[in-house]
């Protein structure tokens, strides 16, 4: 019988149902970086990270680049009981920033002529899946990339989100198994009618990339992105394995600041929606390549990648208010969110799930980038993370 009570006691199940936290050897966390800090504000950045740890984050890694220079650093711990220091080269799960990599695979295949952005997705998926998913017959690849397909989000299905995943928190789910939760579900809206974030879009894009190439996603990432860019500290394993030196993830279960180790949870570990692990330095390499002609893409593809459609975008969750220096999300281009701030437009993505958060934002006109990742979530962490994203990251870059 399914232990639904364990979930209903509140995330809750994270301590009630997940036992035997993994044991890591301190040597596993050893890492080095070749990045040389040149930014004159480095001391201020380090003080800022130390302040965030003093307020409740277990650990945080950050990279900042402006025309004045570059800096990366860390503060706090990657592993609380063993007091292992968090570093700039510490390895984090990046969550939905993974979607930028999946979008990049599709754009690489587009440049190679293997698919068209306005092709129907039905051309590249099995008839069984197309038949069972509402809007799969009308959606295009561009609709998936821009979250305008209308296809229901499998993470909004309560049987999965509330029960089945938490009944077996270490199970390695396939994309096909996760998509089954939207088989027969009505679409949220007609394809192309509006923009509304749905994780199912990127499950399908990952499947399309694999179907077109007949190559597994973990190999595609490595061959088309990691290896050409020299990203030696970026990993994705479709068998659900987690890298040995992955920092631990912590969750504030009761809102009292007490953090529970939930590293053992395997959610998204093998998913092209959110399964990549990386460092702030490697994500910086990826970002620079994505915005530099002929490193990953041609200038024409970059322009296409960053162009918002005319499809209405009105998700209230993405409007942070004019009182904040990060004002709102203007829309979603080909994978990349366009962010409106007091200091201009940024492109990037946030990532995170229980126990982890990741943020990547690039300001092309200001030639500035900020990337930070920390290893906690929960009620006591929320005020810290909101202020980090809505104001402090802007202040660090521009004030």
N, C-alpha and C positions, 0 to 999 in steps of 0.2 A: 504494500500500500504506500502511495506517495506521501512523503512527509511534508505536506503543505503547511502544517502548523509551524514548522521551523522557519519557513519564509515569513509567514504572517506575524511572527514575533519580531519581525523587522529586519531587515538586511542582516542582520540579526541571525540569520542562518549562517552568516559568515563565520561566526564563532561557534554557533550551535551545531553546524553540520560539517564544517571544514576543520579537520584536526591535523595534527602532525605537521606543523610548519616545516618547510625545507631547511636543512642545515647547510650553511655555506662556509667554506674555508676562506679566511681573510685574504689569502693569496689570490683567490679568484677575482677579487675586485681591483687588483693592481692594474693600473693603466697609465699610459704616458701620451703626451700630445706634442706634436711638432709646431703647433701654432705659437707664435711669439707675440705677446701682448705689447701693443704699441700705442694704445689709446691713452691720452693724458688724464682721462677721468677714471682710470682703472681703480684707484683707491676708493673713489666714491661708489663705484659699482660693487666692490667687495663689501663695503660697509652696508650697502643696501641689502645684499644677500644675507649678511649676518643679521640684519634687523628682521628680515622675514623669518629666519629660523628662530630668533628670540620670540617672535609673535606666535609660533606654533608649527611652522613647517618642519618636518624631520630633516629634509635636505633638498637642495635646489642646485641645478646647473644652469648657467646662462652664458650666452654669447651676444655681444653688441658690436655692430660695425657702423661707423659713420664716416664721413669724409676725413675726420681727424685721426682715424685709426681703428684698430680692432682690439677686442678684449674678450677673454673667456675665463670663467672661474666657477667655483662651487663653494657651498657652505653647508654645514650640518652633516648628516650622516646618511649613508646608503643602506645601512643595516643598524638598527637601533640597539639590539642586545649586545652586539659585538663592537659597537662604537666605531664602525668603519667609515672613514671620512668620505663625504660626497665630493667629487672632483668635476672639473669641466669635461673630462673624458669619460665620466661614468655613463654606463649604458642604461637607457630608459626605454620603456615602451612608448611609442609615439601616438598610439590610438588612431584617430581619424585623419591625422596627417598622412597616414598610409594612403588615403584616397588620392593625394597628389601624385604619388608614385604610380598608382593604378591608372589614373588619367594620363600620366606620361607614357605608359605603355601603349595606350590607345592612340595617342598622338604620334608616337613613333611608327606604329602600324599604318596610320593615316599617311604619314610622309612616305612610307615605303609602298603605298598604293595597295595595301592588303585589305583596306576597308575604307568606306566613306563616312564622314561624320553625319551625313543626313540619310544614310542607309537605314532601312528598318532593322530593328534588332532581331526580328524573326528570321532574317537571312543567316544569322550566326548562332542560333540556339536550336535545341532539339524541339521538334513539333510538340512533344509532350509538355514541355515547360511552357511553350507559347500558348498552348491550348488552355492550360490551367491557371495562367496569370492574367488577370484582367488588364488590358491596355498593352499587353506584350505584342499584339498584332498591329498596333498603331504607333507605338513609341519608336523613336530613332535613337541612334547612338548619341547624338547631340542632346536629346532629351535626358538620357541617363546622366551624361556628364554635367549638365546644368541643373539636375534635380527638378526637371519639368515634365517627367514622364507621367506623373499621377499614380504610378504603381505603389501600392500599399507598402508601408515599412514593416518588415518582419519584426523589428524591435518594438513595434507598437502592439503586437499580438500578445495578449496577456498569458495565454497558455505557455508561450515560450518565455517571456520576460519574467513572469511571476512564479512560474512553477517548474516547467520542464528543465530549464537551464539550471536552476538552483537545486533541483533534486539530484543532479549529477554534475556538480560544478567543475569536475576535472575532465569531463568528456570532451573529445576533440570533434567539433561539429563540422560537417562538410557544408559547402555552399548549397548543395542540393537539399540537404536536410533542413537547413534554415529557410530556404525558399518554400518548403512545403507548408510553412505556417501562413503563407499568403495564397496558397492554392485555393481558388474558389472565393477569395475575398474580393469585394468590390473595389475598384480603383477609387482613389480619393478625388480625382477630377480627370477631365479629358486631357490627353497628352498635349502639351504645348499651351495649356490654358493659364497656368501660373507656375511659379517656382515654390516648391515646398520640399524640404530636406527629407530624403528617404534613403536609409542604408541599403535597401534592396537594389537601388540603382547601381551601386558599386559591387554588390555580389554578382550582378548580371554582367557588368563590365569585365570583371575578372574572368568569368566563364567565357565571355566572348574572346578575350585575348588568348585564352588557352585553346579555345576551339579553332581560332584562325591559324594559330601557329603550331598546334599539336605539341606544345611545350608547357610544362607546369609553370605556374606563376612564380614560384621561388627561383626557378632558373631564368625566367624572363627578366625579373628584377635584377638579378646578378649580371646577366649577359648584356642587357640594354642600358642599365643605369649604374649599378654599383661599380662594376669592374672598369668601364670606360672612364668613370669619374674618380677612380681611386678611393672609393668609399669602403675602406677596410673594416670599419666598425659599425656596419649596418647589416642586419640579419632578419631572415624570415624563413620559418620552417613549417611546411605544410603538414608535418606529422604532429604538430602541436608542441614540439620541444621548445623550451625556453633557454636562451643563452646562459651559460654558467655564471657570468659576471653581471647579469641583470640586477639592477638595484631592487631592493624589496619594496613592495607597495603596501601602504597602510590606510586603514579606514577608521574614521571616528564613528563608531557604531551608535553611541547614545547621545552624541552632541555635547559630551562633557570633556572633550579634549584628550581622552584616553584612546590611543591608537592600537588597532588590531592588525596583525600581519595577515594579509590576504594574498600573498604572492602566489600561493598554490592555485588560485583560480585560473582557469584556462580560457576565459572569455576572449574571443577574437584572436587567440594566440596563433591560429593558422589561417586567419581570414584576410583576404585582400581588401577588406573594408577597414581593418584596424590592427593588423598583426605584426607590423614591422617594429623592430627595436633598433635604436640608433643613439648617436651622441649629438650634442649641439654643434660640434665641429663638422661632422658629416652632413648634418642637415644644412649647415651653411654652405658647404660645397655644392650640395644639390640645388639650393636656392640660387646661388650665383650662376650655376650652369643653366638653370631654367630660364633665366632672364638675360643671358648672354648669347647673341646669335652664333649659331654653328657649334655650340658646345653640346647641347642636347637637341635643339630644334633650329630651324631656319628663322629668320626674322618674320617671315610671313606667318609661320605657325605660332610664334610668340604673340604676334598681334591678334591672331584668331583666338589664342588661348586666353587672352585677357579682355576680350570684348564681351560686354554684357549684351544679352538679347533684349528685345523689347517686351519680353514676357513679364507680366506684373510680378513683383516680389513684395510681399507685405507681411512676412512673418513677424509678429509682435515680439517674439523672443529675441530677435536680432536688432531691436531698436533700444539702445541703452540710454537715450535721452540726451538732449543738448547740454545738460548740466555736467556731463562727463566728457572728457577729452577724446575718448573713443566714442563717437556718436552713435553710429549704426552700421549695419551691413547694407550696402547699396544693392547687392545682388550676387549671384554666383555665375561666374564665367565657366570656362571648360575645366572644372575642378577647383579653380581658385576663387575664394571669396574676395569680394572687393569691399574694403573697409573704409568708411568715411571718418576722418579724425580732424581735430583742430589744426593739424599740421599737414593735411593733405591726404591723398589716397594711398592705402596700403593693400597689398595682395597677400593672401596666405590662408592658413587653416588652423583651427584649434583641434586638439585631440585629447581624449581622456575617457576613463571609465573608473569604476571604483578602485581607489588606491593610487591613481596616477593622473597627472595632467601634463599636457604639452602644448606649447604655443609657438607658432612660426609666422612672422609678419615682415614683409619687405616693402619699403617705400621707394619706388623707382626714381621719382624726381629728386628726392632727398638723398639718394644713394645710401640708404640706411637700412639696417636689418636688426631685428631682435628675435632671439630664440631662447626660450627657457622651458625647463621641465622640472617637475618636483614630484615627490613620491608619497602623496597623501591626498585624501578627499574626505568629505563629510561635513557635517553641520558647522563644526568649529573652524573648518578650513575655508568655508565659502566666503566669509568677509575678506579674507586675505586674497583669495583668487580673484574676486570681483574687482577689488581696488588695483591689483596688479594689471589686469587686462584693461580696465576702463580708464585708468588715469596714469598709474605709475610707469607703465612701459613707455608711454608717450613722453612723460617728464624725463625719463632716463635718456631718451634719444634727442630731445629737442630743447630741454630747459636746463 
